[in-house]
Amino acid sequence: MSMRAYSILENHLIVSASGYASFEIDGWGEGDDVLTVKRSADLATHKMGADGNMVLSLNPDRSGEITIKLQQTSSANKKLLELASTAISANTWVPVMLLWQDSYRQDSAAGSPGYIKSFPEVKRGREANEQEWTIIVANLQLLLGDPVAVAGTPQSAMRALGG
């Protein structure tokens, strides 16, 4: 028997852009979907011939998107807004690069070059709200790890804890 664990505290997302200091995302929002990493397109498509033979077309599209939900008090909101605002005021593209790692599970993703898709919707009210950011990247590399399971029986775990 084995047990596996997970903690959002082991997840680190670094954002960098040319001419700006790299920074780590902090102040995650609430819920189980504060970080979403996904490819934009399917890996392949297929067509079936009249005779029942199939042809597979591999998709060269490696683009993807990373969506993050942050508390309205996160310092990362200001930094992301600066990157997005620079692109508008300078009428140019500010390439954004992302590096994400779950240091426990060894899951990781790297995306570049990218851009901030839009300004977040800003809501204010009686309670704190979240701001959602989406960054689109031309090339998203995704690796899923598999940590070593916590081995042993409940009895061996109790002995290890001094019980």
LOKE-652056 format. One line per field, with one value per residue: residue number from 1; x, y, z of N, C-alpha, C in turn. Coordinates in nm, 2 decimals. Layout:
BEGIN
seq (NUM | ...)
n.east (X | ...)
n.north (Y | ...)
n.up (Z | ...)
ca.east (X | ...)
ca.north (Y | ...)
ca.up (Z | ...)
c.east (X | ...)
c.north (Y | ...)
c.up (Z | ...)
end
This chain:
BEGIN
seq (1 | 2 | 3 | 4 | 5 | 6 | 7 | 8 | 9 | 10 | 11 | 12 | 13 | 14 | 15 | 16 | 17 | 18 | 19 | 20 | 21 | 22 | 23 | 24 | 25 | 26 | 27 | 28 | 29 | 30 | 31 | 32 | 33 | 34 | 35 | 36 | 37 | 38 | 39 | 40 | 41 | 42 | 43 | 44 | 45 | 46 | 47 | 48 | 49 | 50 | 51 | 52 | 53 | 54 | 55 | 56 | 57 | 58 | 59 | 60 | 61 | 62 | 63 | 64 | 65 | 66 | 67 | 68 | 69 | 70 | 71 | 72 | 73 | 74 | 75 | 76 | 77 | 78 | 79 | 80 | 81 | 82 | 83 | 84 | 85 | 86 | 87 | 88 | 89 | 90 | 91 | 92 | 93 | 94 | 95 | 96 | 97 | 98 | 99 | 100 | 101 | 102 | 103 | 104 | 105 | 106 | 107 | 108 | 109 | 110 | 111 | 112 | 113 | 114 | 115 | 116 | 117 | 118 | 119 | 120 | 121 | 122 | 123 | 124 | 125 | 126 | 127 | 128 | 129 | 130 | 131 | 132 | 133 | 134 | 135 | 136 | 137 | 138 | 139 | 140 | 141 | 142 | 143 | 144 | 145 | 146 | 147 | 148 | 149 | 150 | 151 | 152 | 153 | 154 | 155 | 156 | 157 | 158 | 159 | 160 | 161 | 162 | 163)
n.east (0.08 | 0.05 | 0.08 | 0.00 | 0.07 | -0.02 | 0.03 | -0.06 | 0.12 | 0.36 | 0.38 | 0.51 | 0.52 | 0.68 | 0.72 | 0.86 | 0.99 | 1.13 | 1.34 | 1.22 | 1.22 | 1.22 | 0.95 | 0.78 | 0.46 | 0.22 | -0.02 | -0.24 | -0.57 | -0.89 | -1.00 | -1.01 | -0.90 | -0.70 | -0.48 | -0.44 | -0.32 | -0.29 | -0.29 | -0.35 | -0.46 | -0.57 | -0.37 | -0.38 | -0.57 | -0.81 | -0.92 | -1.16 | -1.15 | -1.37 | -1.34 | -1.28 | -1.03 | -0.80 | -0.66 | -0.42 | -0.35 | -0.09 | -0.08 | 0.10 | 0.08 | 0.18 | 0.10 | -0.03 | -0.21 | -0.20 | -0.38 | -0.44 | -0.57 | -0.60 | -0.58 | -0.73 | -0.55 | -0.30 | 0.04 | 0.13 | -0.07 | -0.03 | 0.22 | 0.17 | -0.02 | 0.14 | 0.30 | 0.11 | 0.01 | 0.23 | 0.26 | 0.04 | 0.07 | 0.32 | 0.26 | 0.35 | 0.48 | 0.53 | 0.72 | 0.64 | 0.75 | 0.70 | 0.74 | 0.66 | 0.64 | 0.57 | 0.70 | 0.69 | 0.55 | 0.69 | 0.58 | 0.58 | 0.59 | 0.67 | 0.66 | 0.68 | 0.74 | 0.52 | 0.20 | 0.00 | -0.33 | -0.56 | -0.69 | -0.77 | -1.10 | -1.22 | -1.35 | -1.51 | -1.63 | -1.82 | -1.68 | -1.35 | -1.23 | -1.14 | -0.89 | -0.85 | -0.61 | -0.50 | -0.25 | -0.11 | 0.09 | 0.33 | 0.47 | 0.43 | 0.55 | 0.50 | 0.54 | 0.46 | 0.52 | 0.60 | 0.60 | 0.79 | 0.62 | 0.48 | 0.60 | 0.51 | 0.35 | 0.06 | 0.15 | 0.43 | 0.46 | 0.36 | 0.56 | 0.78 | 0.70 | 0.74 | 0.55)
n.north (-0.12 | 0.22 | 0.58 | 0.90 | 1.25 | 1.60 | 1.95 | 2.28 | 2.46 | 2.37 | 2.44 | 2.65 | 2.93 | 3.11 | 3.42 | 3.58 | 3.85 | 4.03 | 4.29 | 4.32 | 4.24 | 3.91 | 3.73 | 3.57 | 3.42 | 3.50 | 3.49 | 3.33 | 3.26 | 3.14 | 2.80 | 2.50 | 2.53 | 2.72 | 2.73 | 2.66 | 2.47 | 2.42 | 2.27 | 2.43 | 2.30 | 1.99 | 1.69 | 1.55 | 1.49 | 1.29 | 1.12 | 0.91 | 0.68 | 0.59 | 0.32 | 0.23 | 0.27 | 0.46 | 0.78 | 0.96 | 1.29 | 1.46 | 1.72 | 2.02 | 2.23 | 2.37 | 2.54 | 2.70 | 2.76 | 2.93 | 2.97 | 3.17 | 3.23 | 3.49 | 3.64 | 3.95 | 4.11 | 4.02 | 4.07 | 4.01 | 4.09 | 4.36 | 4.35 | 4.19 | 4.35 | 4.57 | 4.45 | 4.39 | 4.65 | 4.79 | 4.67 | 4.78 | 5.06 | 5.10 | 5.01 | 4.76 | 4.42 | 4.25 | 4.00 | 3.72 | 3.48 | 3.17 | 2.96 | 2.68 | 2.47 | 2.19 | 2.12 | 1.89 | 1.68 | 1.68 | 1.77 | 1.98 | 2.28 | 2.47 | 2.77 | 2.97 | 3.19 | 3.43 | 3.60 | 3.83 | 3.77 | 3.94 | 4.22 | 4.17 | 4.10 | 4.32 | 4.32 | 4.45 | 4.44 | 4.36 | 4.15 | 4.01 | 3.96 | 3.78 | 3.79 | 3.71 | 3.58 | 3.52 | 3.37 | 3.33 | 3.11 | 3.04 | 2.80 | 2.53 | 2.33 | 2.04 | 1.85 | 1.57 | 1.44 | 1.18 | 1.13 | 0.96 | 0.72 | 0.73 | 0.49 | 0.19 | 0.05 | 0.12 | 0.06 | 0.07 | 0.34 | 0.45 | 0.36 | 0.50 | 0.75 | 0.74 | 0.60)
n.up (0.00 | -0.07 | -0.03 | -0.16 | -0.20 | -0.22 | -0.26 | -0.30 | -0.23 | -0.32 | -0.58 | -0.83 | -1.02 | -1.26 | -1.41 | -1.69 | -1.89 | -2.16 | -2.07 | -1.82 | -1.47 | -1.37 | -1.20 | -0.94 | -0.93 | -0.69 | -0.41 | -0.47 | -0.59 | -0.48 | -0.45 | -0.66 | -0.91 | -0.97 | -1.12 | -1.45 | -1.71 | -2.05 | -2.38 | -2.69 | -2.91 | -3.05 | -3.06 | -3.30 | -3.60 | -3.78 | -4.07 | -4.22 | -4.48 | -4.75 | -4.78 | -4.53 | -4.43 | -4.24 | -4.22 | -4.05 | -3.94 | -3.81 | -3.58 | -3.61 | -3.43 | -3.14 | -2.95 | -2.65 | -2.35 | -2.04 | -1.75 | -1.48 | -1.15 | -0.93 | -0.60 | -0.53 | -0.40 | -0.47 | -0.54 | -0.79 | -0.97 | -1.03 | -1.16 | -1.38 | -1.51 | -1.57 | -1.77 | -1.97 | -2.02 | -2.12 | -2.37 | -2.50 | -2.48 | -2.60 | -2.84 | -2.93 | -2.92 | -2.62 | -2.54 | -2.34 | -2.11 | -1.95 | -1.67 | -1.50 | -1.21 | -1.02 | -0.75 | -0.58 | -0.71 | -0.95 | -1.18 | -1.47 | -1.67 | -1.96 | -2.13 | -2.42 | -2.70 | -2.55 | -2.49 | -2.30 | -2.29 | -2.24 | -2.04 | -1.70 | -1.57 | -1.34 | -1.03 | -0.75 | -0.41 | -0.12 | -0.02 | -0.08 | -0.42 | -0.71 | -0.97 | -1.30 | -1.52 | -1.85 | -2.03 | -2.35 | -2.53 | -2.78 | -2.79 | -2.60 | -2.36 | -2.19 | -1.90 | -1.71 | -1.39 | -1.16 | -0.84 | -0.59 | -0.41 | -0.08 | 0.11 | 0.28 | 0.57 | 0.78 | 1.03 | 1.02 | 0.97 | 1.20 | 1.38 | 1.28 | 1.35 | 1.62 | 1.76)
ca.east (0.00 | 0.12 | 0.00 | 0.06 | 0.03 | -0.02 | 0.01 | -0.05 | 0.24 | 0.48 | 0.37 | 0.58 | 0.50 | 0.77 | 0.69 | 0.96 | 0.97 | 1.25 | 1.34 | 1.15 | 1.27 | 1.13 | 0.88 | 0.70 | 0.32 | 0.19 | -0.15 | -0.34 | -0.72 | -0.96 | -1.06 | -0.92 | -0.86 | -0.63 | -0.38 | -0.48 | -0.22 | -0.35 | -0.25 | -0.46 | -0.51 | -0.56 | -0.25 | -0.39 | -0.70 | -0.81 | -1.02 | -1.18 | -1.19 | -1.49 | -1.30 | -1.25 | -0.89 | -0.79 | -0.53 | -0.39 | -0.27 | -0.03 | -0.09 | 0.22 | 0.04 | 0.23 | 0.06 | -0.11 | -0.25 | -0.19 | -0.48 | -0.42 | -0.67 | -0.52 | -0.66 | -0.72 | -0.44 | -0.18 | 0.13 | 0.15 | -0.16 | 0.03 | 0.33 | 0.11 | -0.08 | 0.25 | 0.34 | 0.00 | 0.00 | 0.34 | 0.23 | -0.06 | 0.13 | 0.43 | 0.21 | 0.44 | 0.46 | 0.62 | 0.72 | 0.63 | 0.79 | 0.65 | 0.80 | 0.58 | 0.69 | 0.51 | 0.83 | 0.67 | 0.51 | 0.78 | 0.51 | 0.64 | 0.56 | 0.75 | 0.59 | 0.74 | 0.71 | 0.37 | 0.15 | -0.11 | -0.45 | -0.65 | -0.69 | -0.86 | -1.22 | -1.20 | -1.47 | -1.49 | -1.75 | -1.82 | -1.57 | -1.24 | -1.26 | -1.03 | -0.86 | -0.81 | -0.52 | -0.46 | -0.13 | -0.11 | 0.22 | 0.34 | 0.53 | 0.40 | 0.61 | 0.43 | 0.59 | 0.40 | 0.60 | 0.54 | 0.68 | 0.80 | 0.51 | 0.52 | 0.58 | 0.50 | 0.22 | 0.03 | 0.23 | 0.57 | 0.45 | 0.35 | 0.69 | 0.86 | 0.66 | 0.76 | 0.43)
ca.north (0.00 | 0.35 | 0.70 | 1.01 | 1.37 | 1.71 | 2.08 | 2.40 | 2.54 | 2.32 | 2.49 | 2.77 | 2.98 | 3.22 | 3.49 | 3.67 | 3.92 | 4.10 | 4.42 | 4.32 | 4.14 | 3.79 | 3.73 | 3.45 | 3.44 | 3.48 | 3.53 | 3.25 | 3.27 | 3.03 | 2.69 | 2.39 | 2.56 | 2.85 | 2.72 | 2.57 | 2.46 | 2.33 | 2.29 | 2.49 | 2.22 | 1.84 | 1.64 | 1.50 | 1.47 | 1.18 | 1.10 | 0.77 | 0.66 | 0.51 | 0.18 | 0.20 | 0.30 | 0.59 | 0.86 | 1.05 | 1.41 | 1.51 | 1.86 | 2.08 | 2.34 | 2.34 | 2.65 | 2.66 | 2.87 | 2.92 | 3.06 | 3.18 | 3.31 | 3.55 | 3.73 | 4.09 | 4.17 | 3.96 | 4.17 | 3.97 | 4.16 | 4.48 | 4.32 | 4.14 | 4.47 | 4.65 | 4.39 | 4.41 | 4.79 | 4.82 | 4.63 | 4.87 | 5.20 | 5.11 | 4.95 | 4.65 | 4.30 | 4.22 | 3.85 | 3.67 | 3.34 | 3.11 | 2.83 | 2.63 | 2.34 | 2.13 | 2.06 | 1.77 | 1.58 | 1.70 | 1.82 | 2.11 | 2.33 | 2.59 | 2.83 | 3.09 | 3.33 | 3.44 | 3.73 | 3.84 | 3.77 | 4.05 | 4.27 | 4.09 | 4.16 | 4.37 | 4.33 | 4.49 | 4.43 | 4.34 | 4.06 | 4.01 | 3.89 | 3.72 | 3.84 | 3.59 | 3.62 | 3.41 | 3.40 | 3.24 | 3.09 | 2.97 | 2.67 | 2.49 | 2.20 | 2.00 | 1.72 | 1.52 | 1.35 | 1.08 | 1.12 | 0.83 | 0.71 | 0.71 | 0.35 | 0.13 | 0.01 | 0.21 | 0.03 | 0.12 | 0.48 | 0.48 | 0.34 | 0.61 | 0.87 | 0.72 | 0.55)
ca.up (0.00 | -0.07 | -0.02 | -0.24 | -0.14 | -0.30 | -0.19 | -0.39 | -0.18 | -0.39 | -0.72 | -0.85 | -1.16 | -1.28 | -1.54 | -1.73 | -2.01 | -2.19 | -2.01 | -1.69 | -1.38 | -1.35 | -1.08 | -0.91 | -0.90 | -0.55 | -0.39 | -0.55 | -0.56 | -0.40 | -0.53 | -0.72 | -1.05 | -0.97 | -1.23 | -1.56 | -1.82 | -2.15 | -2.52 | -2.76 | -3.02 | -3.04 | -3.11 | -3.43 | -3.65 | -3.87 | -4.17 | -4.26 | -4.62 | -4.78 | -4.77 | -4.39 | -4.40 | -4.17 | -4.23 | -3.93 | -3.96 | -3.69 | -3.57 | -3.57 | -3.34 | -3.00 | -2.87 | -2.53 | -2.26 | -1.90 | -1.69 | -1.34 | -1.08 | -0.82 | -0.51 | -0.58 | -0.32 | -0.51 | -0.60 | -0.93 | -1.06 | -1.08 | -1.25 | -1.51 | -1.57 | -1.64 | -1.90 | -2.07 | -2.05 | -2.20 | -2.51 | -2.56 | -2.49 | -2.70 | -2.97 | -2.97 | -2.84 | -2.51 | -2.53 | -2.21 | -2.09 | -1.83 | -1.62 | -1.39 | -1.16 | -0.90 | -0.70 | -0.52 | -0.81 | -1.06 | -1.30 | -1.51 | -1.81 | -2.00 | -2.25 | -2.48 | -2.65 | -2.53 | -2.46 | -2.21 | -2.38 | -2.21 | -1.91 | -1.62 | -1.52 | -1.21 | -0.95 | -0.61 | -0.34 | 0.02 | 0.00 | -0.18 | -0.54 | -0.79 | -1.10 | -1.38 | -1.63 | -1.94 | -2.12 | -2.46 | -2.57 | -2.91 | -2.77 | -2.46 | -2.33 | -2.06 | -1.85 | -1.59 | -1.32 | -1.07 | -0.72 | -0.51 | -0.32 | 0.06 | 0.12 | 0.41 | 0.63 | 0.89 | 1.15 | 1.00 | 0.98 | 1.34 | 1.44 | 1.23 | 1.43 | 1.76 | 1.83)
c.east (0.09 | 0.03 | 0.08 | 0.00 | 0.04 | -0.03 | 0.03 | 0.08 | 0.37 | 0.48 | 0.43 | 0.56 | 0.58 | 0.74 | 0.81 | 0.93 | 1.09 | 1.23 | 1.27 | 1.22 | 1.17 | 1.07 | 0.80 | 0.55 | 0.29 | 0.04 | -0.26 | -0.48 | -0.76 | -1.01 | -0.96 | -0.88 | -0.79 | -0.52 | -0.43 | -0.37 | -0.28 | -0.30 | -0.38 | -0.53 | -0.49 | -0.43 | -0.26 | -0.54 | -0.69 | -0.93 | -1.03 | -1.22 | -1.31 | -1.46 | -1.27 | -1.11 | -0.88 | -0.66 | -0.53 | -0.31 | -0.23 | -0.04 | 0.04 | 0.20 | 0.08 | 0.19 | -0.02 | -0.14 | -0.24 | -0.29 | -0.45 | -0.53 | -0.60 | -0.62 | -0.64 | -0.60 | -0.31 | -0.09 | 0.16 | 0.05 | -0.10 | 0.14 | 0.27 | 0.04 | 0.02 | 0.29 | 0.24 | -0.01 | 0.11 | 0.32 | 0.13 | 0.00 | 0.24 | 0.39 | 0.30 | 0.41 | 0.57 | 0.62 | 0.73 | 0.67 | 0.74 | 0.72 | 0.72 | 0.64 | 0.61 | 0.63 | 0.81 | 0.64 | 0.61 | 0.71 | 0.57 | 0.58 | 0.64 | 0.68 | 0.66 | 0.72 | 0.56 | 0.33 | 0.03 | -0.24 | -0.54 | -0.63 | -0.79 | -0.99 | -1.20 | -1.33 | -1.43 | -1.63 | -1.73 | -1.70 | -1.46 | -1.28 | -1.13 | -1.01 | -0.80 | -0.73 | -0.50 | -0.35 | -0.12 | 0.04 | 0.23 | 0.39 | 0.51 | 0.46 | 0.55 | 0.49 | 0.51 | 0.49 | 0.53 | 0.63 | 0.69 | 0.69 | 0.56 | 0.49 | 0.56 | 0.36 | 0.19 | 0.11 | 0.37 | 0.57 | 0.44 | 0.49 | 0.79 | 0.83 | 0.68 | 0.65 | 0.43)
c.north (0.12 | 0.47 | 0.81 | 1.14 | 1.48 | 1.84 | 2.19 | 2.48 | 2.49 | 2.36 | 2.63 | 2.81 | 3.11 | 3.29 | 3.58 | 3.73 | 4.01 | 4.25 | 4.43 | 4.22 | 4.03 | 3.79 | 3.60 | 3.49 | 3.41 | 3.52 | 3.46 | 3.27 | 3.15 | 2.92 | 2.59 | 2.41 | 2.69 | 2.85 | 2.62 | 2.58 | 2.37 | 2.37 | 2.35 | 2.40 | 2.07 | 1.80 | 1.59 | 1.50 | 1.35 | 1.19 | 0.96 | 0.77 | 0.58 | 0.36 | 0.14 | 0.22 | 0.44 | 0.65 | 0.96 | 1.17 | 1.46 | 1.66 | 1.93 | 2.20 | 2.30 | 2.45 | 2.61 | 2.79 | 2.83 | 3.02 | 3.06 | 3.27 | 3.36 | 3.63 | 3.87 | 4.16 | 4.11 | 4.07 | 4.14 | 4.04 | 4.28 | 4.45 | 4.27 | 4.26 | 4.55 | 4.59 | 4.41 | 4.56 | 4.84 | 4.79 | 4.72 | 5.01 | 5.21 | 5.05 | 4.84 | 4.53 | 4.28 | 4.07 | 3.81 | 3.52 | 3.29 | 2.98 | 2.79 | 2.49 | 2.31 | 2.06 | 1.93 | 1.66 | 1.58 | 1.72 | 1.95 | 2.15 | 2.45 | 2.64 | 2.96 | 3.08 | 3.34 | 3.59 | 3.72 | 3.86 | 3.90 | 4.10 | 4.19 | 4.17 | 4.20 | 4.39 | 4.37 | 4.48 | 4.42 | 4.25 | 4.06 | 3.92 | 3.84 | 3.79 | 3.73 | 3.64 | 3.50 | 3.46 | 3.29 | 3.23 | 3.01 | 2.83 | 2.63 | 2.35 | 2.16 | 1.86 | 1.69 | 1.42 | 1.25 | 1.06 | 0.98 | 0.83 | 0.69 | 0.57 | 0.30 | 0.11 | 0.12 | 0.19 | 0.08 | 0.27 | 0.52 | 0.46 | 0.46 | 0.74 | 0.85 | 0.66 | 0.40)
c.up (0.00 | -0.07 | -0.10 | -0.18 | -0.25 | -0.22 | -0.30 | -0.35 | -0.26 | -0.54 | -0.73 | -1.00 | -1.17 | -1.41 | -1.57 | -1.87 | -2.04 | -2.14 | -1.87 | -1.60 | -1.37 | -1.21 | -1.06 | -0.88 | -0.75 | -0.53 | -0.47 | -0.50 | -0.49 | -0.50 | -0.59 | -0.86 | -1.06 | -1.08 | -1.33 | -1.67 | -1.93 | -2.29 | -2.59 | -2.86 | -2.99 | -3.10 | -3.26 | -3.47 | -3.75 | -3.96 | -4.20 | -4.40 | -4.63 | -4.76 | -4.62 | -4.35 | -4.34 | -4.20 | -4.11 | -3.97 | -3.83 | -3.69 | -3.53 | -3.46 | -3.20 | -2.91 | -2.75 | -2.46 | -2.12 | -1.83 | -1.54 | -1.27 | -0.95 | -0.73 | -0.56 | -0.51 | -0.37 | -0.58 | -0.75 | -1.02 | -1.12 | -1.18 | -1.39 | -1.58 | -1.64 | -1.77 | -2.01 | -2.11 | -2.14 | -2.35 | -2.57 | -2.58 | -2.59 | -2.84 | -3.02 | -2.88 | -2.74 | -2.49 | -2.38 | -2.21 | -1.96 | -1.79 | -1.50 | -1.34 | -1.03 | -0.84 | -0.62 | -0.62 | -0.93 | -1.19 | -1.34 | -1.65 | -1.83 | -2.13 | -2.29 | -2.63 | -2.64 | -2.51 | -2.37 | -2.29 | -2.36 | -2.07 | -1.83 | -1.60 | -1.38 | -1.14 | -0.81 | -0.54 | -0.19 | 0.06 | -0.11 | -0.30 | -0.60 | -0.92 | -1.18 | -1.50 | -1.72 | -2.03 | -2.22 | -2.50 | -2.70 | -2.90 | -2.63 | -2.45 | -2.19 | -2.03 | -1.72 | -1.52 | -1.24 | -0.95 | -0.66 | -0.41 | -0.18 | 0.09 | 0.26 | 0.46 | 0.73 | 1.01 | 1.14 | 1.01 | 1.12 | 1.42 | 1.40 | 1.31 | 1.58 | 1.83 | 1.85)
end
